[in-house]
Amino acid sequence: MMNIREAKKYIEDSVRIYLKKDEEGEYRIPVVRQRPIFLLGAPGIGKTAVMEQIAQELGIALVSYSMTHHTRQSALGLPYIMHREYGGRTYDVTEYTMSEIIASIYDVMAESGIREGILFLDEINCVSETLAPAMLQFLQYKVFGRHSVPEGWVIVTAGNPPEYNKSVREFDVVTMDRLKLIEVEADYGVWREYARERGVHTAILNYLDMKKEDFYQVETTVRGRSYITARGWEDLSGMLTLYEEENLPVEEEFVGQYLRSERVVREFTAYYDLYRKYRDDYKAEEILEGIVSEQTKDRARKADFDERLSLMGMLIDRIQQEIRQNILGSEVLGELTKPLRALKAKAEAGADAQELEKLAGQQAQARQNAMEALQKAGALSERERRKGRYIVRYLSDCARLLRLGGGDGMEAFLQVKDKFDANVASYKQDTGALQDRLHWLFTFVEDTFGSGSEMLILVTECTVQADSAKFIGMYGCEDYARHNEELMLTERNDILLEQIEALEI
């Protein structure tokens, strides 16, 4: 039994091995010998999300289907009559159109230009009775009807254990002997890391930190099936944020649309009301600006555990969001240096402003095309989407600036350079301000709680969150280094991460 993080690594390693080629460009393991992976786990624990992450990280395509939505005809294709000649005689022979699933793979390859990928078939053991034989044949031979999965496409399937779904069909020994079975269980600690990166609402994480048993549960009560899944918590998070933006009330009826447990709905809604009160009472902005009052510190010291935990969650979430945005900004500036250096080189070679404008427009379009290709392949993460959109807008703005710059290419480019230099200066100023805010957060926690569990929470979050670790590695944080050494969370390193790339163009 694995947690979802262990399963992700196992699948990612398997896909990488399956796609390994020899010196002649042939796959080391032929497609017919590549065992499909069967991910067996309770519903809503993140199986689909894991497949998206793997495709994005490996830079390959992803085609996903839920097999419960398919009929035998859509999976295999529709029959039609062909005339064939055998031994001098003509016969009518039944053929099949291409399977919708196989056709989707070819469509993705054509639209994205990506030739390798993952075919992910969910709820594979819940197919209809008419489709079951064809499904078993597919798992054994990787063929739907007469059409096989293209080379370079790895098959990953998923299903639910029978206790969660009455429609589950047990695979026979022959079929199971052709699959790589991975059994997955819910693990809050693993999901919490993912949730932090995804920006799941702090109230949810705080509540689950106190009541981990409410993270995932499926049980039968006198009133029917009661269930809570990771998917439910994440969906609730997104809606909570939107409700807050619109200042709408969060009541039990609303929460119950995502959490199907009367007890948990009641308890989470009550906690959420408390969370909002804590957020109003404790002024996070004042704490991060270093102007917090002694009255606020005294209240925090005397607060109950859940209130202190909520306060720490709110403060850490606030600083993490700002750090995440800062790191994204540094990545954008770093990636802009290459196209802007190309503009500089062309200007130095004597190109006029019109030629530079054309090049900037081509650069923006090339980035847009690359994003669209990854999007069509299902291999574009939300972070890369945000970064790409900003870079496309920036290069488009540069093209407009060059258009207004007159005929001389170098003079026009200098306006682009001035714009970029101003962005870098602004970024450095924002970074300095963010360093100060991180310092004031450590100061508040130290003054209020000393080196207790609250400081342990803060240092741990700064250590395990990728963007925070990168920010501290690039710019340093004396408060973190001192408390990290005191708490002995990690060994002391001279450099946590490499310094930020030079941003001169």
C-alpha positions in Angstrom: 0.0 0.0 0.0 1.4 3.4 -1.0 0.4 7.0 -0.4 -0.3 9.1 -3.5 3.2 10.7 -3.5 4.9 7.3 -3.5 2.5 6.2 -6.2 3.3 9.3 -8.3 7.0 8.6 -8.1 6.5 4.9 -9.0 4.4 5.8 -12.0 6.7 8.6 -13.2 9.7 6.2 -13.0 7.8 3.5 -14.9 6.7 6.0 -17.7 10.3 7.2 -18.0 11.6 3.6 -18.3 8.9 2.7 -20.8 9.8 5.7 -23.0 13.6 4.9 -22.9 15.0 4.3 -26.3 18.1 2.5 -27.6 20.8 4.1 -29.9 18.6 3.3 -33.0 15.6 5.1 -31.6 13.6 2.0 -30.7 11.9 1.7 -27.4 13.9 -0.6 -25.1 10.7 -2.2 -23.9 8.4 -2.9 -26.9 4.8 -1.6 -26.5 3.4 -5.1 -26.3 5.7 -5.9 -23.3 4.8 -2.7 -21.4 2.5 -3.6 -18.6 -0.3 -1.1 -18.1 -0.3 0.4 -14.6 -3.4 -0.1 -12.5 -3.9 2.5 -9.8 -6.4 1.1 -7.3 -7.6 3.5 -4.6 -10.6 5.1 -3.0 -12.4 7.9 -5.0 -11.3 11.5 -4.7 -7.8 10.9 -3.4 -6.0 12.6 -6.3 -5.4 9.9 -8.9 -6.3 12.2 -11.8 -4.3 15.2 -10.4 -1.3 13.0 -10.1 -1.4 12.0 -13.8 -1.6 15.7 -14.8 1.4 16.5 -12.7 3.4 13.6 -14.2 2.6 14.7 -17.7 3.6 18.3 -16.9 6.8 17.3 -15.3 7.9 14.9 -18.0 6.8 17.3 -20.8 4.6 14.6 -22.5 0.9 14.6 -23.5 -2.0 13.3 -21.5 -5.3 11.9 -22.7 -7.8 11.1 -20.0 -11.1 9.2 -20.2 -13.6 7.9 -17.6 -14.6 4.5 -18.9 -18.0 4.6 -17.2 -19.0 7.2 -19.8 -18.2 4.9 -22.7 -20.3 2.3 -24.6 -18.9 -0.6 -26.5 -19.4 1.4 -29.8 -17.5 4.5 -28.6 -14.6 2.5 -27.3 -14.3 0.0 -30.2 -15.7 2.0 -33.0 -18.8 1.4 -35.2 -19.0 -1.6 -37.5 -19.2 -1.2 -41.3 -19.0 -3.7 -44.2 -15.9 -4.1 -46.4 -15.6 -6.1 -49.6 -12.6 -8.4 -49.6 -11.4 -10.9 -52.1 -10.0 -14.3 -50.9 -9.0 -17.1 -53.2 -10.7 -15.4 -56.1 -14.0 -15.0 -54.3 -15.5 -11.7 -52.8 -16.7 -11.7 -49.3 -18.4 -9.1 -47.0 -16.2 -8.5 -44.0 -17.1 -6.5 -40.9 -14.6 -3.7 -40.1 -14.7 -1.1 -37.3 -14.2 2.7 -37.4 -11.4 4.0 -35.2 -12.1 4.0 -31.5 -12.9 7.4 -30.1 -10.2 6.9 -27.5 -7.5 6.0 -30.0 -8.6 8.8 -32.3 -8.2 11.3 -29.4 -4.5 10.3 -29.1 -3.8 11.0 -32.7 -5.7 14.3 -32.5 -3.6 15.4 -29.5 -0.4 14.4 -31.4 -1.5 16.4 -34.4 -2.5 19.5 -32.5 0.3 19.7 -30.0 3.2 18.1 -32.0 4.0 16.0 -28.9 4.5 12.4 -30.0 4.7 10.7 -26.6 2.2 10.6 -23.7 0.0 8.9 -21.2 -3.4 7.4 -21.9 -5.2 7.5 -18.6 -8.3 5.4 -18.3 -10.2 6.0 -15.0 -12.8 3.7 -13.4 -11.5 0.9 -15.6 -13.1 -1.8 -13.4 -16.6 -0.2 -13.5 -17.3 -0.5 -17.2 -20.6 -1.8 -18.6 -21.3 -5.5 -19.1 -21.1 -5.1 -22.9 -17.8 -3.3 -22.8 -16.1 -5.5 -20.2 -14.8 -8.1 -22.7 -13.3 -5.5 -25.0 -11.8 -3.7 -21.9 -10.0 -6.9 -20.8 -8.7 -7.4 -24.4 -7.4 -3.9 -24.4 -5.5 -4.4 -21.1 -3.9 -7.6 -22.4 -3.1 -6.5 -26.0 -3.5 -2.6 -26.0 -5.9 -2.8 -28.9 -9.4 -1.3 -29.2 -11.1 -3.2 -32.1 -8.4 -3.4 -34.8 -6.6 -0.2 -33.7 -3.7 -0.2 -31.3 -2.3 2.4 -29.0 0.4 4.3 -30.9 4.1 3.7 -29.9 5.3 6.2 -27.3 2.0 6.1 -25.3 2.0 4.5 -21.9 -1.3 3.1 -20.5 -2.2 4.0 -16.9 -5.5 2.9 -15.5 -7.3 3.6 -12.3 -10.2 2.1 -10.4 -12.0 2.0 -7.1 -12.0 -1.0 -4.6 -15.3 -2.9 -4.5 -16.3 -1.5 -1.1 -16.6 2.0 -2.7 -18.5 1.1 -5.8 -21.1 -1.5 -6.4 -20.4 -1.6 -10.1 -16.8 -2.8 -9.7 -15.9 -5.9 -11.7 -13.1 -8.1 -10.4 -10.4 -8.8 -13.0 -9.4 -12.4 -13.6 -5.9 -13.8 -12.9 -5.0 -13.7 -16.6 -5.7 -10.0 -16.8 -4.1 -9.1 -13.4 -1.0 -10.9 -14.5 -0.6 -8.4 -17.3 -1.0 -5.3 -15.1 1.3 -3.4 -12.6 -0.9 -3.0 -9.6 -0.5 -0.1 -7.2 -2.8 0.2 -4.2 -3.1 3.8 -2.9 -4.5 5.0 0.4 -5.4 8.5 1.6 -2.6 10.3 3.5 -3.3 13.8 4.9 0.4 14.7 5.4 1.1 14.1 1.7 -2.0 15.9 0.6 -1.2 18.9 2.8 2.0 19.5 0.9 0.1 19.5 -2.3 -2.6 21.6 -0.9 -0.1 24.3 0.3 1.4 24.5 -3.2 -2.1 24.7 -4.7 -3.2 27.5 -2.3 -5.9 25.5 -0.6 -7.8 27.8 1.9 -6.0 28.2 5.2 -9.2 27.6 7.2 -9.4 24.1 5.7 -5.8 23.3 6.4 -6.0 24.6 10.0 -9.2 22.6 10.6 -7.6 19.4 9.2 -4.4 20.0 11.2 -6.6 19.7 14.3 -8.9 17.0 13.0 -6.9 14.8 10.6 -9.5 12.0 10.9 -11.9 14.3 9.0 -9.6 14.5 5.9 -10.9 11.3 4.2 -13.7 9.0 5.3 -16.4 6.9 3.7 -18.9 5.2 6.0 -22.5 4.0 6.0 -24.9 5.6 8.4 -28.6 5.0 9.1 -29.2 7.9 6.7 -27.2 6.5 3.9 -23.6 6.8 2.7 -21.5 9.5 4.3 -18.2 10.5 2.6 -15.5 13.2 2.6 -12.7 13.2 0.0 -9.6 15.2 -0.8 -11.4 16.4 -4.0 -14.3 17.7 -1.9 -11.9 19.7 0.3 -10.1 21.2 -2.7 -13.4 22.1 -4.4 -14.7 23.7 -1.3 -11.5 25.7 -1.0 -12.0 27.4 -4.4 -15.6 28.3 -3.6 -14.7 29.6 -0.2 -12.3 32.1 -1.7 -14.9 33.3 -4.2 -17.6 33.6 -1.5 -15.2 35.7 0.5 -14.5 38.0 -2.5 -18.3 38.5 -2.9 -18.9 38.8 0.8 -21.4 35.9 0.7 -22.4 34.0 3.9 -20.9 30.6 4.3 -23.5 28.3 5.8 -23.9 24.6 6.5 -26.1 24.1 3.3 -23.2 25.5 1.2 -20.5 23.5 2.9 -22.7 20.3 2.6 -22.5 20.5 -1.2 -18.8 19.5 -0.9 -18.6 17.5 2.4 -21.1 14.8 2.7 -21.0 14.3 6.4 -23.4 16.1 8.7 -21.0 16.1 11.6 -18.0 17.4 9.7 -20.2 20.0 7.9 -21.4 21.3 11.2 -18.0 21.3 12.9 -16.1 22.9 9.9 -18.7 25.6 9.5 -18.5 26.5 13.2 -14.7 26.5 12.9 -14.8 28.7 9.8 -16.9 31.3 11.7 -14.2 31.3 14.4 -11.5 31.5 11.7 -13.0 34.7 10.2 -13.3 36.2 13.7 -9.6 35.5 14.3 -8.7 37.0 11.0 -10.6 40.2 11.8 -9.2 40.4 15.4 -5.6 39.8 14.5 -4.4 42.2 11.9 -2.0 40.2 9.7 -0.9 43.3 7.8 0.2 45.1 11.0 2.1 42.0 12.2 4.0 41.8 8.9 4.7 45.5 9.0 6.2 45.2 12.5 3.6 47.5 14.1 1.8 44.9 16.2 0.6 46.0 19.6 1.6 44.4 22.9 -2.1 43.8 23.5 -2.3 41.6 20.4 0.8 39.7 21.5 -0.6 39.2 24.9 -3.9 37.9 23.5 -2.0 35.4 21.3 0.0 34.1 24.2 -3.2 33.4 26.2 -5.1 32.0 23.3 -6.3 28.4 23.1 -4.5 25.9 20.8 -6.9 26.2 17.9 -6.7 30.0 18.0 -2.9 30.0 18.0 -2.9 27.4 15.2 -5.3 29.5 13.2 -3.2 32.6 13.7 -0.1 30.9 12.5 -1.9 29.5 9.5 -3.2 32.9 8.5 0.2 34.5 8.8 2.1 31.8 7.1 -0.4 31.6 4.2 -0.2 35.4 3.7 3.6 35.4 3.5 3.7 32.2 1.4 1.4 33.8 -1.2 3.7 36.9 -1.4 6.8 34.7 -1.7 5.1 32.5 -4.4 4.3 35.7 -6.4 7.9 36.9 -5.9 9.5 33.7 -7.1 7.1 33.7 -10.1 8.3 37.2 -10.9 11.9 36.2 -10.7 11.3 33.3 -13.1 9.5 35.6 -15.5 12.3 38.2 -15.5 14.9 35.4 -15.9 13.1 33.9 -18.9 12.6 37.4 -20.5 16.4 37.9 -20.7 16.8 35.5 -23.6 14.4 37.1 -26.1 15.4 40.6 -25.0 19.1 39.7 -25.6 18.1 38.5 -29.1 16.5 41.9 -29.7 19.7 43.6 -28.5 21.9 41.6 -30.8 19.7 42.4 -33.7 19.7 46.1 -32.9 23.5 46.0 -32.6 23.7 44.4 -36.0 21.9 47.4 -37.5 18.3 46.3 -37.6 15.7 49.2 -37.6 12.8 49.6 -35.2 10.4 47.9 -37.6 12.5 44.8 -37.8 12.8 44.7 -34.0 9.1 45.1 -33.7 8.6 42.1 -36.0 11.0 40.0 -34.0 9.3 40.8 -30.7 5.9 39.9 -32.2 7.4 36.6 -33.5 8.8 35.9 -30.0 5.4 36.6 -28.4 3.6 34.4 -30.9 6.1 31.5 -30.5 5.6 31.5 -26.8 1.8 31.6 -27.3 2.0 28.7 -29.7 4.2 26.7 -27.3 1.6 27.3 -24.5 -1.3 26.2 -26.7 0.5 23.1 -27.8 1.1 22.1 -24.1 -2.4 23.0 -23.3 -3.8 20.8 -26.0 -1.5 18.0 -24.8 -2.8 18.4 -21.2 0.8 19.1 -20.1 0.6 22.8 -19.1 0.5 23.5 -15.3 -1.3 26.5 -13.9 2.0 28.0 -12.8 3.4 27.7 -16.3 0.2 29.1 -17.8 0.4 32.2 -15.6 4.1 32.7 -16.4 3.6 32.2 -20.1 0.7 34.6 -20.3 2.7 37.3 -18.5 5.7 36.8 -20.9 3.4 36.9 -24.0 1.9 40.2 -22.8 5.3 41.6 -22.0 6.8 40.8 -25.4 3.6 42.2 -27.1 4.1 45.4 -25.1 7.7 45.5 -26.2 6.6 45.2 -29.8 4.2 48.2 -29.4 7.0 50.1 -27.7 9.3 49.4 -30.6 6.7 50.6 -33.0 6.6 53.9 -31.3 10.3 54.2 -31.0 11.0 55.6 -34.4 13.3 54.3 -37.2 16.6 53.8 -35.4 16.8 50.3 -34.0 19.2 50.9 -31.1 17.3 53.9 -29.9 14.1 52.0 -30.0 15.7 49.0 -28.2 17.0 51.3 -25.4 13.4 52.1 -24.6 12.7 48.4 -24.2 15.8 48.1 -22.0 14.7 51.0 -19.8 11.3 49.3 -19.3 13.0 46.0 -18.3 15.5 47.7 -16.1 12.6 49.5 -14.3 10.9 46.1 -13.8 14.1 44.6 -12.4 14.5 47.6 -10.0 10.9 47.3 -8.9 11.3 43.6 -8.4 14.4 44.1 -6.2 12.6 46.8 -4.2 9.6 44.4 -3.7 12.0 41.7 -2.7 13.6 43.9 0.0 10.2 44.7 1.3 9.3 41.1 1.4 12.5 40.2 3.3 11.5 42.8 5.9 8.0 41.3 6.2 9.4 37.8 6.7 11.7 39.3 9.4 8.8 40.9 11.2 6.9 37.6 11.1 9.8 35.8 12.8 10.1 38.7 15.3 6.4 38.5 16.2 6.5 34.7 16.7 9.7 34.9 18.7 8.4 37.8 20.9 5.0 36.2 21.4 5.8 32.4 21.6 9.6 32.1 22.0 11.0 29.0 20.5 7.9 26.9 21.1 5.7 24.9 18.8 4.6 28.1 16.9 8.2 28.8 15.9 8.6 25.1 14.9 5.5 25.4 12.6 6.9 28.6 11.0 10.4 27.2 10.4 9.0 23.9 9.1 6.7 25.6 6.6 9.6 27.7 5.4 11.7 24.6 4.9 9.2 22.3 3.2 7.5 24.8 0.9 9.5 24.9 -2.4 9.1 28.7 -3.1 9.9 29.7 0.5 13.1 27.5 0.5 14.1 29.0 -2.9 13.4 32.6 -1.6 15.5 32.0 1.5 18.2 30.3 -0.5 18.5 33.2 -2.9 18.2 36.1 -0.5 18.9 34.7 2.9 17.0 35.1 6.2 19.0 35.4 9.4 15.9 34.7 11.5 15.2 31.5 9.7 18.9 30.4 9.8 19.1 31.0 13.6 15.9 29.3 14.5 16.5 26.5 12.0 19.8 25.7 13.7 18.3 26.0 17.1 15.5 23.6 16.2 17.9 21.3 14.3 15.3 20.7 11.5 17.9 20.3 8.8 21.7 20.2 8.5 23.3 23.6 8.0 24.1 24.3 4.4 26.4 27.0 3.0 24.0 27.5 0.1 20.3 26.2 0.0 19.9 27.0 -3.7 21.8 28.7 -6.4 21.7 32.5 -6.6 19.2 34.1 -9.0 20.3 34.3 -12.6 21.8 37.6 -13.7 19.1 39.8 -15.1 21.2 42.2 -17.3 20.3 42.2 -20.9 
